[in-house]
Amino acid sequence: MRVENSTFVVTGGGNGIGREVVLELLRRGAQVAAVDLSEAGLTRTIALAGDSATRLTAHAVDITDRLAVERLPDEVGAAHGPIDGVINVAGIIHRFARLQDLSLDEIERVMRVNFWGTVHVVKAFLPTLLSRPSAALVDVSSMGGLVPVPGQGAYGSSKAAVKLFTETLYGELHGTGVAVTVVFPGAVATDIVTNSGLDVTGLAAAAAEKPAKTTTPADAGRRIVDAVESGAFRVLIGADARGLDRLGRFAPRRAIDLVAGRMKTLLA
């Protein structure tokens, strides 16, 4: 679909990949409603948008709050008119720990944000998207939704749920004007650890000991907006995501063993 002169809702628009998606959409001439829990983050996004901020509105909403999300279509519609696309980027991780050591509250928190938050937004905006001549629905899963990552089991489970939810939507919406895309980022240099409310000390030490090649948030944002324009069904961002996807499909046990070996330091 054509991004220029179209209107998009982007969750997670106050930081990281979500912010870069917002800025890239604005660069290509779209109107954008940025949704995020952080008012400070949204304020920073507006500042970075510069002159394009006249086409941007900020909506401080907790996507785990179903009633608040259900009010969003009217709020966004009043500011921008009909919505042409929704891009669900918002997500959090949990502390690196085995599933047996995570509390149920920790597991539920990740599922509420990553899976249920996505469901809430899709359910709220899908009727509008179906009413448009052409529209885009993009959900961001994760490389962790393709192959399990020991220490991030609840996160991976939530992103695997997003994957299947989105693929189901693709099948159900086939033949409509809504193009459905699922995105699998690999390692991207964002502040997701801090934004998830986690202590970064141990993670920083592990990263310094064995640094990984990461994709920049700006590159990830461009890839996602490219997918909107092309109508791509599936997007893998980063050589790590592409490699793990191939290995996970053709040698799933080997893929799990490989990732588990790399995670030993964080789980020691």
JOGIDA-V627649 format. One record per backbone hydrogen bond with DSSP energy under -0.5 kcal/mol. CO is the residue of the C=O (numbers start at 1). NH is the residue of the N-H. Records with the same first field share a line. If there is no record, write none. Layout:
# JOGIDA-V627649
CO=NH / NH
This chain:
# JOGIDA-V627649
1=3
3=6
6=31
7=84 / 85
8=33
9=87
10=13 / 35
11=89
12=15
15=18 / 19
16=20
17=21
18=22
19=23
20=24
21=25
22=26
23=27
24=28
25=30
26=29
29=5
31=8
32=34 / 57
33=10
34=59
35=12 / 13
36=61
37=39
38=42
39=43
40=44
41=45
42=46
43=47
44=48
45=49
46=50
47=50
49=52
50=53
51=54
52=55
53=56
55=32
57=34
59=36 / 61
61=63
62=65
64=66
65=69
66=70
67=71
68=71 / 72
69=72 / 73
71=75
72=76
73=77
74=78
75=79
76=80
77=81
84=136
85=9
86=88 / 138
87=11 / 89
88=140
95=97
98=101 / 102
99=102
103=107
104=108
105=109
106=110
107=111
108=112
109=113
110=114
111=115 / 116
112=117
115=119
116=120
117=121
118=122
119=123
120=124
121=125
122=126
125=129
126=130
127=131
128=131 / 132
129=132
135=179
136=86
137=181
138=88
139=141 / 183
142=145
143=146 / 147
148=150
149=152
151=97
152=156
153=157
154=158
155=159
156=160
157=161
158=162
159=163
160=164
161=165
162=166
163=167
164=168
165=169
166=170
167=171
168=172
169=173
170=174
171=174
173=176
177=135 / 179
179=137
181=139
182=235
183=141 / 185
184=237
185=143
187=215
188=190
191=195
192=196
193=198
194=197
198=200
200=204
201=205
202=206
203=207
204=208
205=209
206=210
215=189
216=220
217=221
218=222
219=223
220=224
221=225
222=226
223=227
224=228
225=229
226=230
227=231 / 232
233=182
235=184 / 237
236=238
237=186
238=242
239=243
240=244
241=245
242=246
243=247
244=248
245=249
246=250
247=251
251=255
252=256
253=257
254=258
255=259
256=260
257=261
258=262
259=263
261=264
263=267
264=268
265=268
